[in-house]
């Protein structure tokens, strides 16, 4: 069976889509456009109504074709060249609210992408049973949370929940915050290293040139 990855709080981050070609299906979840702050009750000033169109424009630039939209919630993109499929569940406030459709899709995921956002540990229980794979990067902080029990909290206590940890290193000077800079040939050069534990992954976090 093909690997399936889930990414909570994915935003506009398409780097994993371009870098990990062996993953055929990606499940993205984000509270936008409803709100940029998923853990806070939605307010008009927190809405990001242009998020879907901005994401569409980025995906179109990268060769992904939009094949499906349902009630501004589920957006499906397919890249005919790489056979990569992205199922993006928007306006989902995880863990406060998660649709049944998104929950069912996440139950197929054996890979967790954790970049920038440290989601609630509940995501681990929703994923496919058995050993999983963790994907992180060298710009994120992987420490215990001061608030809700997070993925990192649980992995510190139970490191064997993951059979391996992958870290991709974003080079120094790479403008990862600029959406329009994302290009397949840039991302394809990122170094990916496999680790046995989260502790190993967090060592030597300095970006590589």
C-alpha positions as CSV (number, residue, x, y, z in Angstrom):
1,X,0.0,0.0,0.0
2,X,1.2,3.5,-0.8
3,X,2.3,5.7,2.1
4,X,-0.1,8.4,3.3
5,X,1.1,11.5,5.2
6,X,-0.9,13.9,7.4
7,X,0.0,17.5,8.1
8,X,-1.9,19.4,10.8
9,X,-1.6,23.2,10.4
10,X,-0.1,22.9,6.9
11,X,-0.9,26.4,5.7
12,X,0.9,27.1,2.4
13,X,3.7,24.7,3.1
14,X,4.1,22.6,-0.1
15,X,7.7,21.6,0.4
16,X,6.9,18.1,1.6
17,X,4.8,17.5,-1.5
18,X,7.8,18.3,-3.7
19,X,10.5,16.6,-1.7
20,X,9.0,13.3,-0.6
21,X,8.1,11.7,-4.0
22,X,7.5,8.2,-2.5
23,X,4.5,9.5,-0.6
24,X,1.5,9.2,-3.0
25,X,-1.2,10.7,-0.8
26,X,-1.0,13.8,1.5
27,X,-3.7,14.9,3.9
28,X,-3.5,18.5,4.8
29,X,-5.6,20.1,7.6
30,X,-5.8,23.8,8.4
31,X,-8.2,26.2,10.1
32,X,-7.9,28.7,7.3
33,X,-9.9,30.4,5.7
34,X,-12.3,30.2,8.7
35,X,-9.5,31.5,11.0
36,X,-5.8,31.7,11.1
37,X,-5.8,30.8,14.8
38,X,-7.4,27.3,15.1
39,X,-7.3,27.2,18.9
40,X,-9.2,30.5,19.4
41,X,-12.9,30.9,18.7
42,X,-13.3,32.2,15.2
43,X,-13.6,36.0,14.8
44,X,-14.1,38.1,11.7
45,X,-10.6,39.7,12.0
46,X,-9.0,36.2,12.1
47,X,-10.5,35.0,8.9
48,X,-8.3,34.6,5.8
49,X,-10.8,34.5,2.9
50,X,-8.1,34.6,0.2
51,X,-6.4,31.5,1.5
52,X,-8.0,29.0,-0.9
53,X,-7.3,31.1,-4.0
54,X,-3.7,31.8,-3.0
55,X,-3.2,28.1,-2.4
56,X,-4.8,27.3,-5.8
57,X,-2.5,29.7,-7.6
58,X,0.6,28.1,-5.9
59,X,-0.5,24.6,-6.7
60,X,-1.3,25.5,-10.3
61,X,2.2,27.0,-10.6
62,X,3.7,23.7,-9.4
63,X,1.7,21.5,-11.9
64,X,-1.1,20.3,-9.6
65,X,-4.6,20.2,-11.0
66,X,-7.6,20.9,-8.8
67,X,-10.1,18.1,-9.3
68,X,-12.6,18.5,-6.5
69,X,-14.1,21.0,-4.0
70,X,-16.9,20.4,-1.6
71,X,-18.4,23.2,0.4
72,X,-15.1,25.0,0.7
73,X,-13.9,22.3,3.0
74,X,-12.3,19.5,1.0
75,X,-10.0,20.5,-1.9
76,X,-8.3,17.8,-3.9
77,X,-5.2,18.4,-6.1
78,X,-3.4,15.9,-8.3
79,X,-0.1,16.1,-10.1
80,X,-0.4,14.0,-13.3
81,X,3.4,13.8,-13.7
82,X,4.3,12.5,-10.2
83,X,0.9,10.9,-9.4
84,X,0.9,12.8,-6.1
85,X,-2.6,13.4,-4.6
86,X,-3.3,16.1,-2.0
87,X,-6.5,16.1,0.0
88,X,-6.7,19.5,1.8
89,X,-9.3,19.9,4.5
90,X,-9.7,23.6,5.1
91,X,-11.6,25.4,8.0
92,X,-10.9,22.5,10.3
93,X,-10.1,23.6,13.9
94,X,-8.1,20.6,15.1
95,X,-8.4,19.3,17.8
96,X,-11.5,21.4,18.7
97,X,-13.4,20.4,15.6
98,X,-12.6,17.8,13.0
99,X,-15.0,16.6,10.3
100,X,-15.9,12.9,10.1
101,X,-14.5,12.8,6.5
102,X,-11.2,14.2,7.6
103,X,-11.0,11.8,10.5
104,X,-11.6,8.8,8.2
105,X,-8.8,10.0,5.8
106,X,-6.4,10.5,8.7
107,X,-7.0,6.9,9.8
108,X,-5.1,5.8,6.7
109,X,-2.0,7.9,7.4
110,X,1.2,6.3,8.6
111,X,3.4,9.4,8.2
112,X,3.2,12.5,10.3
113,X,4.6,15.8,9.0
114,X,5.4,18.1,11.9
115,X,6.9,21.4,10.7
116,X,6.4,24.7,12.5
117,X,3.3,23.6,14.4
118,X,3.3,21.1,17.3
119,X,-0.2,19.6,17.1
120,X,-2.2,18.0,19.9
121,X,-1.2,14.4,20.6
122,X,-4.7,13.3,19.6
123,X,-3.5,13.1,16.0
124,X,-1.3,10.1,16.8
125,X,-4.4,8.2,18.0
126,X,-6.3,9.1,14.8
127,X,-3.6,7.8,12.5
128,X,-3.2,4.2,11.2
129,X,-2.2,1.8,14.0
130,X,1.3,0.5,14.3
131,X,4.8,2.1,13.9
132,X,4.7,5.4,12.1
133,X,7.2,7.8,10.4
134,X,7.9,11.3,11.6
135,X,9.0,14.1,9.2
136,X,10.4,17.3,10.5
137,X,12.7,20.1,9.4
138,X,15.7,22.0,10.8
139,X,13.7,25.2,11.3
140,X,11.2,23.9,13.8
141,X,11.4,23.5,17.6
142,X,10.7,20.1,19.0
143,X,10.3,20.6,22.7
144,X,7.6,19.8,25.2
145,X,4.5,22.1,25.2
146,X,3.6,24.3,28.0
147,X,-0.1,24.0,27.2
148,X,-2.1,21.1,25.7
149,X,-0.4,17.7,25.5
150,X,1.3,17.7,22.1
151,X,2.8,15.3,19.7
152,X,6.3,16.1,21.0
153,X,5.2,15.5,24.6
154,X,4.0,12.1,23.7
155,X,7.0,11.2,21.6
156,X,9.4,12.2,24.4
157,X,7.5,9.7,26.6
158,X,7.0,7.0,24.0
159,X,9.7,7.4,21.3
160,X,8.9,3.9,19.9
161,X,5.6,5.2,18.5
162,X,7.7,6.1,15.5
163,X,9.8,3.6,13.7
164,X,12.0,6.3,12.2
165,X,12.4,10.1,12.1
166,X,13.2,12.0,9.0
167,X,14.5,15.6,8.9
168,X,14.9,17.7,5.8
169,X,17.3,20.6,6.1
170,X,16.4,24.0,4.5
171,X,19.6,25.7,3.4
172,X,20.8,28.9,5.0
173,X,19.5,31.9,3.1
174,X,16.6,30.0,1.5
175,X,13.5,32.3,1.7
176,X,11.1,29.5,2.9
177,X,8.6,32.2,4.1
178,X,8.2,33.5,0.5
179,X,5.4,31.4,-1.1
180,X,6.3,32.5,-4.6
181,X,9.9,31.3,-4.3
182,X,8.9,27.7,-3.9
183,X,10.1,25.7,-6.9
184,X,10.5,22.0,-7.4
185,X,14.2,22.2,-8.4
186,X,15.0,24.2,-5.3
187,X,13.3,21.9,-2.9
188,X,14.6,18.7,-4.5
189,X,18.1,19.6,-3.4
190,X,17.2,19.7,0.3
191,X,19.2,17.2,2.4
192,X,17.1,14.4,4.1
193,X,18.5,12.4,7.0
194,X,17.0,9.4,8.8
195,X,17.3,9.2,12.6
196,X,16.3,6.5,15.1
197,X,15.0,8.9,17.8
198,X,13.5,12.4,18.1
199,X,16.6,13.3,20.3
200,X,18.9,12.5,17.4
201,X,16.8,14.5,15.0
202,X,17.0,17.6,17.2
203,X,20.8,17.5,17.4
204,X,22.9,19.7,15.1
205,X,19.9,21.7,14.1
206,X,22.0,24.3,12.4
207,X,20.9,24.8,8.8
208,X,23.2,23.4,6.0
209,X,24.4,25.6,3.2
